[in-house]
């Protein structure tokens, strides 16, 4: 494992989110000093889903989670109220 790969593995943030009855594994990786990229974790395949960016790992994961909530909601259902 290269130094860069070790550093990335050490700073990768992983979360499991339950969204509309389905469990998603999400990871956030640093791409710049104040910029993180969140994506779905998929073993053995390239990640075709567009990444979501934020200034913190939690921000990037929240953006991806909100999008997954919108697109995985059953047709005709209303969004939950905040």
mmCIF file of the N, C-alpha and C atoms, coordinates in Angstrom:
data_MODEL
# 
_entry.id   MODEL 
# 
loop_
_atom_site.group_PDB 
_atom_site.id 
_atom_site.type_symbol 
_atom_site.label_atom_id 
_atom_site.label_alt_id 
_atom_site.label_comp_id 
_atom_site.label_asym_id 
_atom_site.label_entity_id 
_atom_site.label_seq_id 
_atom_site.pdbx_PDB_ins_code 
_atom_site.Cartn_x 
_atom_site.Cartn_y 
_atom_site.Cartn_z 
_atom_site.occupancy 
_atom_site.B_iso_or_equiv 
_atom_site.pdbx_formal_charge 
_atom_site.auth_seq_id 
_atom_site.auth_comp_id 
_atom_site.auth_asym_id 
_atom_site.auth_atom_id 
_atom_site.pdbx_PDB_model_num 
ATOM 1   N N  . UNK A 1 1  ? 0.856   -1.173 0.000   1.00 0.00 ? 1  UNK A N  1 
ATOM 2   C CA . UNK A 1 1  ? 0.000   0.000  0.000   1.00 0.00 ? 1  UNK A CA 1 
ATOM 3   C C  . UNK A 1 1  ? 0.902   1.236  0.000   1.00 0.00 ? 1  UNK A C  1 
ATOM 4   N N  . UNK A 1 2  ? 0.646   2.186  -0.871  1.00 0.00 ? 2  UNK A N  1 
ATOM 5   C CA . UNK A 1 2  ? 1.462   3.386  -0.943  1.00 0.00 ? 2  UNK A CA 1 
ATOM 6   C C  . UNK A 1 2  ? 1.124   4.317  0.215   1.00 0.00 ? 2  UNK A C  1 
ATOM 7   N N  . UNK A 1 3  ? 1.996   5.298  0.432   1.00 0.00 ? 3  UNK A N  1 
ATOM 8   C CA . UNK A 1 3  ? 1.756   6.267  1.497   1.00 0.00 ? 3  UNK A CA 1 
ATOM 9   C C  . UNK A 1 3  ? 0.442   6.999  1.261   1.00 0.00 ? 3  UNK A C  1 
ATOM 10  N N  . UNK A 1 4  ? 0.183   7.417  0.032   1.00 0.00 ? 4  UNK A N  1 
ATOM 11  C CA . UNK A 1 4  ? -1.061  8.117  -0.278  1.00 0.00 ? 4  UNK A CA 1 
ATOM 12  C C  . UNK A 1 4  ? -2.267  7.234  0.011   1.00 0.00 ? 4  UNK A C  1 
ATOM 13  N N  . UNK A 1 5  ? -2.212  5.978  -0.362  1.00 0.00 ? 5  UNK A N  1 
ATOM 14  C CA . UNK A 1 5  ? -3.325  5.062  -0.101  1.00 0.00 ? 5  UNK A CA 1 
ATOM 15  C C  . UNK A 1 5  ? -3.530  4.876  1.397   1.00 0.00 ? 5  UNK A C  1 
ATOM 16  N N  . UNK A 1 6  ? -2.442  4.798  2.164   1.00 0.00 ? 6  UNK A N  1 
ATOM 17  C CA . UNK A 1 6  ? -2.556  4.669  3.623   1.00 0.00 ? 6  UNK A CA 1 
ATOM 18  C C  . UNK A 1 6  ? -3.184  5.911  4.230   1.00 0.00 ? 6  UNK A C  1 
ATOM 19  N N  . UNK A 1 7  ? -2.740  7.087  3.773   1.00 0.00 ? 7  UNK A N  1 
ATOM 20  C CA . UNK A 1 7  ? -3.299  8.334  4.300   1.00 0.00 ? 7  UNK A CA 1 
ATOM 21  C C  . UNK A 1 7  ? -4.780  8.432  3.978   1.00 0.00 ? 7  UNK A C  1 
ATOM 22  N N  . UNK A 1 8  ? -5.168  8.066  2.763   1.00 0.00 ? 8  UNK A N  1 
ATOM 23  C CA . UNK A 1 8  ? -6.570  8.122  2.369   1.00 0.00 ? 8  UNK A CA 1 
ATOM 24  C C  . UNK A 1 8  ? -7.406  7.151  3.199   1.00 0.00 ? 8  UNK A C  1 
ATOM 25  N N  . UNK A 1 9  ? -6.902  5.944  3.412   1.00 0.00 ? 9  UNK A N  1 
ATOM 26  C CA . UNK A 1 9  ? -7.629  4.955  4.209   1.00 0.00 ? 9  UNK A CA 1 
ATOM 27  C C  . UNK A 1 9  ? -7.808  5.449  5.637   1.00 0.00 ? 9  UNK A C  1 
ATOM 28  N N  . UNK A 1 10 ? -6.817  6.136  6.163   1.00 0.00 ? 10 UNK A N  1 
ATOM 29  C CA . UNK A 1 10 ? -6.890  6.637  7.528   1.00 0.00 ? 10 UNK A CA 1 
ATOM 30  C C  . UNK A 1 10 ? -7.908  7.770  7.659   1.00 0.00 ? 10 UNK A C  1 
ATOM 31  N N  . UNK A 1 11 ? -8.091  8.575  6.608   1.00 0.00 ? 11 UNK A N  1 
ATOM 32  C CA . UNK A 1 11 ? -8.993  9.714  6.697   1.00 0.00 ? 11 UNK A CA 1 
ATOM 33  C C  . UNK A 1 11 ? -10.362 9.450  6.078   1.00 0.00 ? 11 UNK A C  1 
ATOM 34  N N  . UNK A 1 12 ? -10.583 8.283  5.517   1.00 0.00 ? 12 UNK A N  1 
ATOM 35  C CA . UNK A 1 12 ? -11.888 7.954  4.959   1.00 0.00 ? 12 UNK A CA 1 
ATOM 36  C C  . UNK A 1 12 ? -12.906 7.813  6.084   1.00 0.00 ? 12 UNK A C  1 
ATOM 37  N N  . UNK A 1 13 ? -14.070 8.430  5.893   1.00 0.00 ? 13 UNK A N  1 
ATOM 38  C CA . UNK A 1 13 ? -15.157 8.353  6.874   1.00 0.00 ? 13 UNK A CA 1 
ATOM 39  C C  . UNK A 1 13 ? -16.248 7.487  6.273   1.00 0.00 ? 13 UNK A C  1 
ATOM 40  N N  . UNK A 1 14 ? -16.662 6.464  7.003   1.00 0.00 ? 14 UNK A N  1 
ATOM 41  C CA . UNK A 1 14 ? -17.714 5.562  6.507   1.00 0.00 ? 14 UNK A CA 1 
ATOM 42  C C  . UNK A 1 14 ? -18.922 5.625  7.422   1.00 0.00 ? 14 UNK A C  1 
ATOM 43  N N  . UNK A 1 15 ? -20.101 5.643  6.810   1.00 0.00 ? 15 UNK A N  1 
ATOM 44  C CA . UNK A 1 15 ? -21.360 5.653  7.555   1.00 0.00 ? 15 UNK A CA 1 
ATOM 45  C C  . UNK A 1 15 ? -22.330 4.690  6.892   1.00 0.00 ? 15 UNK A C  1 
ATOM 46  N N  . UNK A 1 16 ? -23.229 4.141  7.687   1.00 0.00 ? 16 UNK A N  1 
ATOM 47  C CA . UNK A 1 16 ? -24.333 3.342  7.173   1.00 0.00 ? 16 UNK A CA 1 
ATOM 48  C C  . UNK A 1 16 ? -25.602 4.140  7.410   1.00 0.00 ? 16 UNK A C  1 
ATOM 49  N N  . UNK A 1 17 ? -26.405 4.314  6.367   1.00 0.00 ? 17 UNK A N  1 
ATOM 50  C CA . UNK A 1 17 ? -27.635 5.093  6.456   1.00 0.00 ? 17 UNK A CA 1 
ATOM 51  C C  . UNK A 1 17 ? -28.815 4.238  6.033   1.00 0.00 ? 17 UNK A C  1 
ATOM 52  N N  . UNK A 1 18 ? -29.889 4.263  6.814   1.00 0.00 ? 18 UNK A N  1 
ATOM 53  C CA . UNK A 1 18 ? -31.143 3.612  6.431   1.00 0.00 ? 18 UNK A CA 1 
ATOM 54  C C  . UNK A 1 18 ? -32.039 4.673  5.807   1.00 0.00 ? 18 UNK A C  1 
ATOM 55  N N  . UNK A 1 19 ? -32.372 4.470  4.528   1.00 0.00 ? 19 UNK A N  1 
ATOM 56  C CA . UNK A 1 19 ? -33.154 5.447  3.776   1.00 0.00 ? 19 UNK A CA 1 
ATOM 57  C C  . UNK A 1 19 ? -34.290 4.724  3.083   1.00 0.00 ? 19 UNK A C  1 
ATOM 58  N N  . UNK A 1 20 ? -35.515 5.093  3.424   1.00 0.00 ? 20 UNK A N  1 
ATOM 59  C CA . UNK A 1 20 ? -36.710 4.509  2.812   1.00 0.00 ? 20 UNK A CA 1 
ATOM 60  C C  . UNK A 1 20 ? -36.669 2.980  2.811   1.00 0.00 ? 20 UNK A C  1 
ATOM 61  N N  . UNK A 1 21 ? -36.273 2.400  3.944   1.00 0.00 ? 21 UNK A N  1 
ATOM 62  C CA . UNK A 1 21 ? -36.286 0.955  4.088   1.00 0.00 ? 21 UNK A CA 1 
ATOM 63  C C  . UNK A 1 21 ? -35.104 0.215  3.489   1.00 0.00 ? 21 UNK A C  1 
ATOM 64  N N  . UNK A 1 22 ? -34.127 0.939  3.020   1.00 0.00 ? 22 UNK A N  1 
ATOM 65  C CA . UNK A 1 22 ? -32.941 0.303  2.432   1.00 0.00 ? 22 UNK A CA 1 
ATOM 66  C C  . UNK A 1 22 ? -31.686 0.827  3.121   1.00 0.00 ? 22 UNK A C  1 
ATOM 67  N N  . UNK A 1 23 ? -30.717 -0.048 3.331   1.00 0.00 ? 23 UNK A N  1 
ATOM 68  C CA . UNK A 1 23 ? -29.472 0.341  3.987   1.00 0.00 ? 23 UNK A CA 1 
ATOM 69  C C  . UNK A 1 23 ? -28.407 0.637  2.937   1.00 0.00 ? 23 UNK A C  1 
ATOM 70  N N  . UNK A 1 24 ? -27.766 1.797  3.086   1.00 0.00 ? 24 UNK A N  1 
ATOM 71  C CA . UNK A 1 24 ? -26.706 2.218  2.171   1.00 0.00 ? 24 UNK A CA 1 
ATOM 72  C C  . UNK A 1 24 ? -25.403 2.379  2.947   1.00 0.00 ? 24 UNK A C  1 
ATOM 73  N N  . UNK A 1 25 ? -24.301 1.919  2.373   1.00 0.00 ? 25 UNK A N  1 
ATOM 74  C CA . UNK A 1 25 ? -22.968 2.174  2.915   1.00 0.00 ? 25 UNK A CA 1 
ATOM 75  C C  . UNK A 1 25 ? -22.400 3.352  2.134   1.00 0.00 ? 25 UNK A C  1 
ATOM 76  N N  . UNK A 1 26 ? -22.016 4.397  2.852   1.00 0.00 ? 26 UNK A N  1 
ATOM 77  C CA . UNK A 1 26 ? -21.528 5.626  2.235   1.00 0.00 ? 26 UNK A CA 1 
ATOM 78  C C  . UNK A 1 26 ? -20.151 5.929  2.806   1.00 0.00 ? 26 UNK A C  1 
ATOM 79  N N  . UNK A 1 27 ? -19.254 6.403  1.947   1.00 0.00 ? 27 UNK A N  1 
ATOM 80  C CA . UNK A 1 27 ? -17.949 6.826  2.436   1.00 0.00 ? 27 UNK A CA 1 
ATOM 81  C C  . UNK A 1 27 ? -17.648 8.225  1.929   1.00 0.00 ? 27 UNK A C  1 
ATOM 82  N N  . UNK A 1 28 ? -16.910 8.968  2.740   1.00 0.00 ? 28 UNK A N  1 
ATOM 83  C CA . UNK A 1 28 ? -16.460 10.306 2.365   1.00 0.00 ? 28 UNK A CA 1 
ATOM 84  C C  . UNK A 1 28 ? -14.940 10.306 2.384   1.00 0.00 ? 28 UNK A C  1 
ATOM 85  N N  . UNK A 1 29 ? -14.366 10.857 1.316   1.00 0.00 ? 29 UNK A N  1 
ATOM 86  C CA . UNK A 1 29 ? -12.909 10.907 1.181   1.00 0.00 ? 29 UNK A CA 1 
ATOM 87  C C  . UNK A 1 29 ? -12.476 12.355 0.977   1.00 0.00 ? 29 UNK A C  1 
ATOM 88  N N  . UNK A 1 30 ? -11.349 12.736 1.561   1.00 0.00 ? 30 UNK A N  1 
ATOM 89  C CA . UNK A 1 30 ? -10.870 14.103 1.342   1.00 0.00 ? 30 UNK A CA 1 
ATOM 90  C C  . UNK A 1 30 ? -10.333 14.256 -0.080  1.00 0.00 ? 30 UNK A C  1 
ATOM 91  N N  . UNK A 1 31 ? -10.693 15.374 -0.725  1.00 0.00 ? 31 UNK A N  1 
ATOM 92  C CA . UNK A 1 31 ? -10.165 15.651 -2.063  1.00 0.00 ? 31 UNK A CA 1 
ATOM 93  C C  . UNK A 1 31 ? -9.351  16.939 -2.083  1.00 0.00 ? 31 UNK A C  1 
ATOM 94  N N  . UNK A 1 32 ? -9.520  17.742 -1.057  1.00 0.00 ? 32 UNK A N  1 
ATOM 95  C CA . UNK A 1 32 ? -8.766  18.979 -0.908  1.00 0.00 ? 32 UNK A CA 1 
ATOM 96  C C  . UNK A 1 32 ? -8.824  19.364 0.566   1.00 0.00 ? 32 UNK A C  1 
ATOM 97  N N  . UNK A 1 33 ? -8.201  20.459 0.918   1.00 0.00 ? 33 UNK A N  1 
ATOM 98  C CA . UNK A 1 33 ? -8.122  20.845 2.328   1.00 0.00 ? 33 UNK A CA 1 
ATOM 99  C C  . UNK A 1 33 ? -9.491  20.936 2.993   1.00 0.00 ? 33 UNK A C  1 
ATOM 100 N N  . UNK A 1 34 ? -10.437 21.615 2.394   1.00 0.00 ? 34 UNK A N  1 
ATOM 101 C CA . UNK A 1 34 ? -11.785 21.769 2.952   1.00 0.00 ? 34 UNK A CA 1 
ATOM 102 C C  . UNK A 1 34 ? -12.843 21.229 1.999   1.00 0.00 ? 34 UNK A C  1 
ATOM 103 N N  . UNK A 1 35 ? -12.562 20.110 1.370   1.00 0.00 ? 35 UNK A N  1 
ATOM 104 C CA . UNK A 1 35 ? -13.499 19.542 0.395   1.00 0.00 ? 35 UNK A CA 1 
ATOM 105 C C  . UNK A 1 35 ? -13.485 18.025 0.516   1.00 0.00 ? 35 UNK A C  1 
ATOM 106 N N  . UNK A 1 36 ? -14.676 17.469 0.691   1.00 0.00 ? 36 UNK A N  1 
ATOM 107 C CA . UNK A 1 36 ? -14.855 16.026 0.840   1.00 0.00 ? 36 UNK A CA 1 
ATOM 108 C C  . UNK A 1 36 ? -15.816 15.525 -0.218  1.00 0.00 ? 36 UNK A C  1 
ATOM 109 N N  . UNK A 1 37 ? -15.587 14.299 -0.679  1.00 0.00 ? 37 UNK A N  1 
ATOM 110 C CA . UNK A 1 37 ? -16.448 13.670 -1.684  1.00 0.00 ? 37 UNK A CA 1 
ATOM 111 C C  . UNK A 1 37 ? -17.113 12.453 -1.043  1.00 0.00 ? 37 UNK A C  1 
ATOM 112 N N  . UNK A 1 38 ? -18.450 12.414 -1.106  1.00 0.00 ? 38 UNK A N  1 
ATOM 113 C CA . UNK A 1 38 ? -19.204 11.264 -0.588  1.00 0.00 ? 38 UNK A CA 1 
ATOM 114 C C  . UNK A 1 38 ? -19.690 10.432 -1.761  1.00 0.00 ? 38 UNK A C  1 
ATOM 115 N N  . UNK A 1 39 ? -19.667 9.121  -1.563  1.00 0.00 ? 39 UNK A N  1 
ATOM 116 C CA . UNK A 1 39 ? -20.135 8.208  -2.606  1.00 0.00 ? 39 UNK A CA 1 
ATOM 117 C C  . UNK A 1 39 ? -20.623 6.925  -1.948  1.00 0.00 ? 39 UNK A C  1 
ATOM 118 N N  . UNK A 1 40 ? -21.395 6.169  -2.706  1.00 0.00 ? 40 UNK A N  1 
ATOM 119 C CA . UNK A 1 40 ? -21.842 4.868  -2.222  1.00 0.00 ? 40 UNK A CA 1 
ATOM 120 C C  . UNK A 1 40 ? -20.676 3.894  -2.280  1.00 0.00 ? 40 UNK A C  1 
ATOM 121 N N  . UNK A 1 41 ? -20.589 3.035  -1.294  1.00 0.00 ? 41 UNK A N  1 
ATOM 122 C CA . UNK A 1 41 ? -19.564 1.998  -1.280  1.00 0.00 ? 41 UNK A CA 1 
ATOM 123 C C  . UNK A 1 41 ? -20.115 0.809  -2.047  1.00 0.00 ? 41 UNK A C  1 
ATOM 124 N N  . UNK A 1 42 ? -19.401 0.398  -3.086  1.00 0.00 ? 42 UNK A N  1 
ATOM 125 C CA . UNK A 1 42 ? -19.809 -0.745 -3.895  1.00 0.00 ? 42 UNK A CA 1 
ATOM 126 C C  . UNK A 1 42 ? -18.596 -1.630 -4.096  1.00 0.00 ? 42 UNK A C  1 
ATOM 127 N N  . UNK A 1 43 ? -18.673 -2.839 -3.615  1.00 0.00 ? 43 UNK A N  1 
ATOM 128 C CA . UNK A 1 43 ? -17.535 -3.760 -3.730  1.00 0.00 ? 43 UNK A CA 1 
ATOM 129 C C  . UNK A 1 43 ? -17.455 -4.363 -5.138  1.00 0.00 ? 43 UNK A C  1 
ATOM 130 N N  . UNK A 1 44 ? -16.242 -4.403 -5.660  1.00 0.00 ? 44 UNK A N  1 
ATOM 131 C CA . UNK A 1 44 ? -15.984 -5.102 -6.905  1.00 0.00 ? 44 UNK A CA 1 
ATOM 132 C C  . UNK A 1 44 ? -16.511 -4.441 -8.159  1.00 0.00 ? 44 UNK A C  1 
ATOM 133 N N  . UNK A 1 45 ? -16.890 -3.187 -8.077  1.00 0.00 ? 45 UNK A N  1 
ATOM 134 C CA . UNK A 1 45 ? -17.400 -2.503 -9.260  1.00 0.00 ? 45 UNK A CA 1 
ATOM 135 C C  . UNK A 1 45 ? -17.006 -1.034 -9.197  1.00 0.00 ? 45 UNK A C  1 
ATOM 136 N N  . UNK A 1 46 ? -16.971 -0.386 -10.343 1.00 0.00 ? 46 UNK A N  1 
ATOM 137 C CA . UNK A 1 46 ? -16.715 1.044  -10.337 1.00 0.00 ? 46 UNK A CA 1 
ATOM 138 C C  . UNK A 1 46 ? -17.968 1.750  -9.858  1.00 0.00 ? 46 UNK A C  1 
ATOM 139 N N  . UNK A 1 47 ? -17.782 2.913  -9.312  1.00 0.00 ? 47 UNK A N  1 
ATOM 140 C CA . UNK A 1 47 ? -18.888 3.661  -8.741  1.00 0.00 ? 47 UNK A CA 1 
ATOM 141 C C  . UNK A 1 47 ? -19.490 4.568  -9.806  1.00 0.00 ? 47 UNK A C  1 
ATOM 142 N N  . UNK A 1 48 ? -20.660 4.213  -10.321 1.00 0.00 ? 48 UNK A N  1 
ATOM 143 C CA . UNK A 1 48 ? -21.283 4.969  -11.402 1.00 0.00 ? 48 UNK A CA 1 
ATOM 144 C C  . UNK A 1 48 ? -22.088 6.156  -10.891 1.00 0.00 ? 48 UNK A C  1 
ATOM 145 N N  . UNK A 1 49 ? -22.442 6.164  -9.616  1.00 0.00 ? 49 UNK A N  1 
ATOM 146 C CA . UNK A 1 49 ? -23.227 7.262  -9.061  1.00 0.00 ? 49 UNK A CA 1 
ATOM 147 C C  . UNK A 1 49 ? -22.366 8.511  -8.952  1.00 0.00 ? 49 UNK A C  1 
ATOM 148 N N  . UNK A 1 50 ? -22.936 9.657  -9.317  1.00 0.00 ? 50 UNK A N  1 
ATOM 149 C CA . UNK A 1 50 ? -22.168 10.885 -9.224  1.00 0.00 ? 50 UNK A CA 1 
ATOM 150 C C  . UNK A 1 50 ? -21.809 11.163 -7.764  1.00 0.00 ? 50 UNK A C  1 
ATOM 151 N N  . UNK A 1 51 ? -20.629 11.701 -7.523  1.00 0.00 ? 51 UNK A N  1 
ATOM 152 C CA . UNK A 1 51 ? -20.229 12.004 -6.150  1.00 0.00 ? 51 UNK A CA 1 
ATOM 153 C C  . UNK A 1 51 ? -20.894 13.290 -5.667  1.00 0.00 ? 51 UNK A C  1 
ATOM 154 N N  . UNK A 1 52 ? -20.976 13.437 -4.370  1.00 0.00 ? 52 UNK A N  1 
ATOM 155 C CA . UNK A 1 52 ? -21.515 14.638 -3.748  1.00 0.00 ? 52 UNK A CA 1 
ATOM 156 C C  . UNK A 1 52 ? -20.416 15.247 -2.897  1.00 0.00 ? 52 UNK A C  1 
ATOM 157 N N  . UNK A 1 53 ? -20.275 16.563 -2.952  1.00 0.00 ? 53 UNK A N  1 
ATOM 158 C CA . UNK A 1 53 ? -19.185 17.258 -2.280  1.00 0.00 ? 53 UNK A CA 1 
ATOM 159 C C  . UNK A 1 53 ? -19.706 18.114 -1.137  1.00 0.00 ? 53 UNK A C  1 
ATOM 160 N N  . UNK A 1 54 ? -18.861 18.305 -0.127  1.00 0.00 ? 54 UNK A N  1 
ATOM 161 C CA . UNK A 1 54 ? -19.179 19.173 0.996   1.00 0.00 ? 54 UNK A CA 1 
ATOM 162 C C  . UNK A 1 54 ? -17.899 19.641 1.661   1.00 0.00 ? 54 UNK A C  1 
ATOM 163 N N  . UNK A 1 55 ? -18.026 20.595 2.578   1.00 0.00 ? 55 UNK A N  1 
ATOM 164 C CA . UNK A 1 55 ? -16.840 21.140 3.247   1.00 0.00 ? 55 UNK A CA 1 
ATOM 165 C C  . UNK A 1 55 ? -16.359 20.251 4.389   1.00 0.00 ? 55 UNK A C  1 
ATOM 166 N N  . UNK A 1 56 ? -17.210 19.322 4.837   1.00 0.00 ? 56 UNK A N  1 
ATOM 167 C CA . UNK A 1 56 ? -16.842 18.354 5.877   1.00 0.00 ? 56 UNK A CA 1 
ATOM 168 C C  . UNK A 1 56 ? -17.350 16.982 5.442   1.00 0.00 ? 56 UNK A C  1 
ATOM 169 N N  . UNK A 1 57 ? -16.859 15.914 6.056   1.00 0.00 ? 57 UNK A N  1 
ATOM 170 C CA . UNK A 1 57 ? -17.388 14.589 5.709   1.00 0.00 ? 57 UNK A CA 1 
ATOM 171 C C  . UNK A 1 57 ? -18.892 14.496 5.964   1.00 0.00 ? 57 UNK A C  1 
ATOM 172 N N  . UNK A 1 58 ? -19.341 15.038 7.097   1.00 0.00 ? 58 UNK A N  1 
ATOM 173 C CA . UNK A 1 58 ? -20.769 14.976 7.420   1.00 0.00 ? 58 UNK A CA 1 
ATOM 174 C C  . UNK A 1 58 ? -21.614 15.761 6.423   1.00 0.00 ? 58 UNK A C  1 
ATOM 175 N N  . UNK A 1 59 ? -21.107 16.897 5.958   1.00 0.00 ? 59 UNK A N  1 
ATOM 176 C CA . UNK A 1 59 ? -21.824 17.702 4.968   1.00 0.00 ? 59 UNK A CA 1 
ATOM 177 C C  . UNK A 1 59 ? -21.957 16.941 3.649   1.00 0.00 ? 59 UNK A C  1 
ATOM 178 N N  . UNK A 1 60 ? -20.884 16.354 3.184   1.00 0.00 ? 60 UNK A N  1 
ATOM 179 C CA . UNK A 1 60 ? -20.925 15.595 1.927   1.00 0.00 ? 60 UNK A CA 1 
ATOM 180 C C  . UNK A 1 60 ? -21.863 14.392 2.046   1.00 0.00 ? 60 UNK A C  1 
ATOM 181 N N  . UNK A 1 61 ? -21.794 13.676 3.170   1.00 0.00 ? 61 UNK A N  1 
ATOM 182 C CA . UNK A 1 61 ? -22.668 12.520 3.386   1.00 0.00 ? 61 UNK A CA 1 
ATOM 183 C C  . UNK A 1 61 ? -24.124 12.961 3.479   1.00 0.00 ? 61 UNK A C  1 
ATOM 184 N N  . UNK A 1 62 ? -24.389 14.088 4.135   1.00 0.00 ? 62 UNK A N  1 
ATOM 185 C CA . UNK A 1 62 ? -25.765 14.596 4.245   1.00 0.00 ? 62 UNK A CA 1 
ATOM 186 C C  . UNK A 1 62 ? -26.337 14.943 2.872   1.00 0.00 ? 62 UNK A C  1 
ATOM 187 N N  . UNK A 1 63 ? -25.525 15.515 1.998   1.00 0.00 ? 63 UNK A N  1 
ATOM 188 C CA . UNK A 1 63 ? -25.994 15.853 0.646   1.00 0.00 ? 63 UNK A CA 1 
ATOM 189 C C  . UNK A 1 63 ? -26.348 14.594 -0.147  1.00 0.00 ? 63 UNK A C  1 
ATOM 190 N N  . UNK A 1 64 ? -25.500 13.577 -0.066  1.00 0.00 ? 64 UNK A N  1 
ATOM 191 C CA . UNK A 1 64 ? -25.778 12.317 -0.758  1.00 0.00 ? 64 UNK A CA 1 
ATOM 192 C C  . UNK A 1 64 ? -27.004 11.636 -0.152  1.00 0.00 ? 64 UNK A C  1 
ATOM 193 N N  . UNK A 1 65 ? -27.107 11.641 1.169   1.00 0.00 ? 65 UNK A N  1 
ATOM 194 C CA . UNK A 1 65 ? -28.250 11.028 1.847   1.00 0.00 ? 65 UNK A CA 1 
ATOM 195 C C  . UNK A 1 65 ? -29.556 11.711 1.451   1.00 0.00 ? 65 UNK A C  1 
ATOM 196 N N  . UNK A 1 66 ? -29.565 13.044 1.391   1.00 0.00 ? 66 UNK A N  1 
ATOM 197 C CA . UNK A 1 66 ? -30.772 13.779 0.994   1.00 0.00 ? 66 UNK A CA 1 
ATOM 198 C C  . UNK A 1 66 ? -31.178 13.423 -0.434  1.00 0.00 ? 66 UNK A C  1 
ATOM 199 N N  . UNK A 1 67 ? -30.208 13.304 -1.325  1.00 0.00 ? 67 UNK A N  1 
ATOM 200 C CA . UNK A 1 67 ? -30.515 12.942 -2.713  1.00 0.00 ? 67 UNK A CA 1 
ATOM 201 C C  . UNK A 1 67 ? -31.073 11.523 -2.783  1.00 0.00 ? 67 UNK A C  1 
ATOM 202 N N  . UNK A 1 68 ? -30.447 10.585 -2.071  1.00 0.00 ? 68 UNK A N  1 
ATOM 203 C CA . UNK A 1 68 ? -30.948 9.206  -2.061  1.00 0.00 ? 68 UNK A CA 1 
ATOM 204 C C  . UNK A 1 68 ? -32.366 9.144  -1.501  1.00 0.00 ? 68 UNK A C  1 
ATOM 205 N N  . UNK A 1 69 ? -32.651 9.952  -0.492  1.00 0.00 ? 69 UNK A N  1 
ATOM 206 C CA . UNK A 1 69 ? -33.997 9.990  0.073   1.00 0.00 ? 69 UNK A CA 1 
ATOM 207 C C  . UNK A 1 69 ? -35.015 10.432 -0.979  1.00 0.00 ? 69 UNK A C  1 
ATOM 208 N N  . UNK A 1 70 ? -34.659 11.449 -1.755  1.00 0.00 ? 70 UNK A N  1 
ATOM 209 C CA . UNK A 1 70 ? -35.579 11.946 -2.789  1.00 0.00 ? 70 UNK A CA 1 
ATOM 210 C C  . UNK A 1 70 ? -35.797 10.923 -3.899  1.00 0.00 ? 70 UNK A C  1 
ATOM 211 N N  . UNK A 1 71 ? -34.730 10.318 -4.387  1.00 0.00 ? 71 UNK A N  1 
ATOM 212 C CA . UNK A 1 71 ? -34.866 9.438  -5.553  1.00 0.00 ? 71 UNK A CA 1 
ATOM 213 C C  . UNK A 1 71 ? -35.347 8.035  -5.210  1.00 0.00 ? 71 UNK A C  1 
ATOM 214 N N  . UNK A 1 72 ? -35.229 7.623  -3.962  1.00 0.00 ? 72 UNK A N  1 
ATOM 215 C CA . UNK A 1 72 ? -35.659 6.262  -3.610  1.00 0.00 ? 72 UNK A CA 1 
ATOM 216 C C  . UNK A 1 72 ? -37.037 6.233  -2.961  1.00 0.00 ? 72 UNK A C  1 
ATOM 217 N N  . UNK A 1 73 ? -37.666 7.394  -2.827  1.00 0.00 ? 73 UNK A N  1 
ATOM 218 C CA . UNK A 1 73 ? -39.002 7.466  -2.248  1.00 0.00 ? 73 UNK A CA 1 
ATOM 219 C C  . UNK A 1 73 ? -40.003 6.865  -3.225  1.00 0.00 ? 73 UNK A C  1 
ATOM 220 N N  . UNK A 1 74 ? -40.936 6.049  -2.732  1.00 0.00 ? 74 UNK A N  1 
ATOM 221 C CA . UNK A 1 74 ? -41.952 5.475  -3.622  1.00 0.00 ? 74 UNK A CA 1 
ATOM 222 C C  . UNK A 1 74 ? -42.749 6.572  -4.338  1.00 0.00 ? 74 UNK A C  1 
ATOM 223 N N  . UNK A 1 75 ? -43.128 6.309  -5.574  1.00 0.00 ? 75 UNK A N  1 
ATOM 224 C CA . UNK A 1 75 ? -43.892 7.279  -6.363  1.00 0.00 ? 75 UNK A CA 1 
ATOM 225 C C  . UNK A 1 75 ? -45.184 7.637  -5.641  1.00 0.00 ? 75 UNK A C  1 
ATOM 226 N N  . UNK A 1 76 ? -45.504 8.914  -5.632  1.00 0.00 ? 76 UNK A N  1 
ATOM 227 C CA . UNK A 1 76 ? -46.750 9.381  -5.033  1.00 0.00 ? 76 UNK A CA 1 
ATOM 228 C C  . UNK A 1 76 ? -46.676 9.636  -3.543  1.00 0.00 ? 76 UNK A C  1 
ATOM 229 N N  . UNK A 1 77 ? -45.565 9.287  -2.897  1.00 0.00 ? 77 UNK A N  1 
ATOM 230 C CA . UNK A 1 77 ? -45.464 9.541  -1.461  1.00 0.00 ? 77 UNK A CA 1 
ATOM 231 C C  . UNK A 1 77 ? -44.995 10.970 -1.233  1.00 0.00 ? 77 UNK A C  1 
ATOM 232 N N  . UNK A 1 78 ? -45.354 11.517 -0.095  1.00 0.00 ? 78 UNK A N  1 
ATOM 233 C CA . UNK A 1 78 ? -44.959 12.881 0.221   1.00 0.00 ? 78 UNK A CA 1 
ATOM 234 C C  . UNK A 1 78 ? -43.693 12.852 1.063   1.00 0.00 ? 78 UNK A C  1 
ATOM 235 N N  . UNK A 1 79 ? -42.853 13.863 0.903   1.00 0.00 ? 79 UNK A N  1 
ATOM 236 C CA . UNK A 1 79 ? -41.618 13.890 1.684   1.00 0.00 ? 79 UNK A CA 1 
ATOM 237 C C  . UNK A 1 79 ? -41.914 14.114 3.165   1.00 0.00 ? 79 UNK A C  1 
ATOM 238 N N  . UNK A 1 80 ? -41.062 13.604 4.046   1.00 0.00 ? 80 UNK A N  1 
ATOM 239 C CA . UNK A 1 80 ? -41.272 13.828 5.476   1.00 0.00 ? 80 UNK A CA 1 
ATOM 240 C C  . UNK A 1 80 ? -41.087 15.297 5.816   1.00 0.00 ? 80 UNK A C  1 
ATOM 241 N N  . UNK A 1 81 ? -41.817 15.765 6.812   1.00 0.00 ? 81 UNK A N  1 
ATOM 242 C CA . UNK A 1 81 ? -41.679 17.161 7.248   1.00 0.00 ? 81 UNK A CA 1 
ATOM 243 C C  . UNK A 1 81 ? -40.544 17.267 8.250   1.00 0.00 ? 81 UNK A C  1 
ATOM 244 N N  . UNK A 1 82 ? -39.785 18.357 8.140   1.00 0.00 ? 82 UNK A N  1 
ATOM 245 C CA . UNK A 1 82 ? -38.657 18.575 9.071   1.00 0.00 ? 82 UNK A CA 1 
ATOM 246 C C  . UNK A 1 82 ? -39.126 19.156 10.368  1.00 0.00 ? 82 UNK A C  1 
# 
